């Protein structure tokens, strides 16, 4: 049982790091979006978009964290109840789940942030 809990705690550390990576990517996109939408497209600042964004990021982080915990505990639970899964396979399974879920999510926002960053530098699509 101790090994099971130790594995879960290690995976929670990885989930925390993945969540921070996602948050940095999301906040970067949000920062560029604020400037791009308000200064370049001349859209009116809307605090409801900030609230919606905060709710979205909270939902995504909590949902991904819970999904990762569920996925990464499957091999540990299977081993605990008697279905032997080698520790190497269990570790690969857990790490891959965390990487795929958080990295793909972070990459989406990194790409969006980079696109807005390029537009800001090029000063294209400036509303007059």
HELIX and SHEET records of a PDB file:
HELIX    1   1 UNK A    2  UNK A   35  1                                  34    
HELIX    2   2 UNK A   36  UNK A   40  3                                   5    
HELIX    3   3 UNK A   47  UNK A   80  1                                  34    
HELIX    4   4 UNK A   87  UNK A  122  1                                  36    
END                                                                             
